[in-house]
């Protein structure tokens, strides 16, 4: 099922629910449904057949129309949609923001910190993957991106605790889950002690991002940064709100 088809099915279930089929059986004629949705009678009939086959609705055909009730799978899709919309409407900060920067070679500072077992183990525990020992460094070039990066400091973050070793102390790190180029999930790491200012992003992932995405210095990279609680695994499926 494509993402477009999924949304079409969700929309159809939503409309059937508005007609009373969410918690009870309601009678639906394909002519009336087609007129309500602005589609052909044949298309409306096909949607009902497909939704029944997928287990999103229960349907009994009578001479006067179909008796329809949204089934458990259909209810689950509506609840997922409701949760997504609630998060967008009610939360005072956006559920995600997208930043774009240019790849550049850093000081090797990120690789040094990520090599520390304490940091690496905490990232693995909180985000579900062990990071590659190195960061992808991106320099934000537009005023919009820099301003948006500054706003991140006011949003809730996952914190990686600092620690002390024999010769020095390591500070707290603020982290945000990210999706790099809409393909690879990772983490934006913001160290409380860093040589970089707010125009720079440091991103870690379970893979060597330069090689995986065939990146060189100067290439543009988009990073979607998530600021709301979510299922980490859903980043790779694209089903956060559908």
KABEL-V943359 format. One record per residue. N is the residue number from 1. RES is the residue in one small letter. PSI is psi as a letter, one per 20 degrees, with the letter a starting at -180 (NA if undefined). OMEGA is omega in radians with two decimals (999 if undefined). Layout:
# KABEL-V943359
n->[N;N]
res->[RES;RES]
psi->[PSI;PSI]
omega->[OMEGA;OMEGA]
This chain:
# KABEL-V943359
n->[1;2;3;4;5;6;7;8;9;10;11;12;13;14;15;16;17;18;19;20;21;22;23;24;25;26;27;28;29;30;31;32;33;34;35;36;37;38;39;40;41;42;43;44;45;46;47;48;49;50;51;52;53;54;55;56;57;58;59;60;61;62;63;64;65;66;67;68;69;70;71;72;73;74;75;76;77;78;79;80;81;82;83;84;85;86;87;88;89;90;91;92;93;94;95;96;97;98;99;100;101;102;103;104;105;106;107;108;109;110;111;112;113;114;115;116;117;118;119;120;121;122;123;124;125;126;127;128;129;130;131;132;133;134;135;136;137;138;139;140;141;142;143;144;145;146;147;148;149;150;151;152;153;154;155;156;157;158;159;160;161;162;163;164;165;166;167;168;169;170;171;172;173;174;175;176;177;178;179;180;181;182;183;184;185;186;187;188;189;190;191;192;193;194;195;196;197;198;199;200;201;202;203;204;205;206;207;208;209;210;211;212;213;214;215;216;217;218;219;220;221;222;223;224;225;226;227;228;229;230;231;232;233;234;235;236;237;238;239;240;241;242]
res->[x;x;x;x;x;x;x;x;x;x;x;x;x;x;x;x;x;x;x;x;x;x;x;x;x;x;x;x;x;x;x;x;x;x;x;x;x;x;x;x;x;x;x;x;x;x;x;x;x;x;x;x;x;x;x;x;x;x;x;x;x;x;x;x;x;x;x;x;x;x;x;x;x;x;x;x;x;x;x;x;x;x;x;x;x;x;x;x;x;x;x;x;x;x;x;x;x;x;x;x;x;x;x;x;x;x;x;x;x;x;x;x;x;x;x;x;x;x;x;x;x;x;x;x;x;x;x;x;x;x;x;x;x;x;x;x;x;x;x;x;x;x;x;x;x;x;x;x;x;x;x;x;x;x;x;x;x;x;x;x;x;x;x;x;x;x;x;x;x;x;x;x;x;x;x;x;x;x;x;x;x;x;x;x;x;x;x;x;x;x;x;x;x;x;x;x;x;x;x;x;x;x;x;x;x;x;x;x;x;x;x;x;x;x;x;x;x;x;x;x;x;x;x;x;x;x;x;x;x;x;x;x;x;x;x;x;x;x;x;x;x;x]
psi->[p;r;h;g;g;g;h;g;g;g;g;g;h;g;h;h;h;h;j;j;j;g;j;r;p;q;p;p;q;h;g;g;g;g;g;h;i;k;r;q;h;h;g;g;g;g;g;g;g;g;h;g;h;i;j;h;q;q;p;p;p;r;h;i;a;p;o;q;p;p;a;g;h;g;h;h;h;h;h;g;g;g;h;g;h;g;h;g;g;h;p;i;q;q;h;q;q;p;q;p;r;p;p;q;p;a;i;j;g;g;h;g;g;h;i;p;h;g;g;g;h;h;g;g;g;h;i;j;q;p;q;q;m;q;q;p;p;p;o;p;i;q;h;g;g;g;g;h;h;h;h;h;i;i;q;q;r;p;p;o;q;r;r;p;a;h;i;r;q;p;r;q;p;p;q;p;q;r;o;p;k;k;g;p;q;b;p;p;p;o;q;h;o;q;i;q;a;i;j;p;q;p;p;q;r;i;r;o;h;g;g;h;j;l;q;r;p;i;q;p;p;p;p;p;p;p;j;q;q;r;o;g;h;i;h;i;i;k;k;h;k;NA]
omega->[3.11;3.12;3.12;3.12;-3.13;3.13;3.09;3.12;3.12;3.13;3.14;3.11;3.10;-3.14;3.08;3.10;3.09;3.13;3.04;-3.02;-3.08;-3.09;-3.13;3.08;3.09;-3.13;-3.07;3.00;-3.13;3.08;-3.13;3.14;3.13;3.13;-3.11;-3.07;-3.13;3.12;-3.14;3.11;3.14;3.14;3.11;3.13;-3.13;3.12;3.13;3.13;-3.12;3.13;3.10;-3.13;3.14;3.13;3.13;3.10;2.92;-3.03;2.99;-3.09;3.06;3.14;-3.10;-3.12;-3.13;2.98;-2.95;3.00;3.10;-3.11;-3.02;-3.14;3.10;3.09;-3.14;3.12;3.12;3.10;3.10;3.10;3.12;-3.13;3.12;-3.13;3.12;3.13;3.14;-3.02;-2.97;-3.11;-3.06;3.09;-3.09;3.11;3.06;3.02;3.14;3.13;3.13;-3.14;3.14;3.12;3.03;3.12;-3.08;-3.09;-3.05;-3.11;-3.11;3.13;3.13;-3.11;-3.11;3.10;-3.14;-3.07;-3.08;3.11;-3.04;-3.12;3.12;3.08;3.13;-3.12;-3.04;-3.04;3.00;3.05;3.06;-3.03;2.94;-3.04;3.11;3.14;2.95;-3.10;3.14;3.09;3.13;-3.03;-3.11;3.10;3.13;-3.09;3.13;3.12;3.13;3.08;3.12;3.14;-3.13;-3.11;3.12;-3.12;3.12;-3.12;2.97;-3.07;3.03;-3.04;3.01;-3.12;3.12;3.01;-3.10;-3.01;-3.11;3.08;-3.14;-3.00;3.09;3.10;3.05;-3.07;3.03;3.05;-3.10;2.96;-3.05;3.14;3.11;-3.06;-2.96;3.10;-3.12;-3.11;2.96;-3.13;3.14;-3.10;3.08;3.05;-3.09;3.06;-3.04;3.04;-3.04;3.10;-3.08;3.02;3.00;-3.04;3.03;-3.11;3.12;-3.12;3.05;-2.96;3.13;-3.13;-3.07;-3.10;3.12;-3.05;3.03;3.10;3.13;3.10;3.08;3.12;3.07;-3.14;3.05;-3.06;-3.08;-3.06;-3.09;3.06;-3.10;3.05;-3.07;-3.10;-3.09;3.13;-3.09;-3.12;-3.13;-3.07;-3.10;-3.06;-3.13;999]
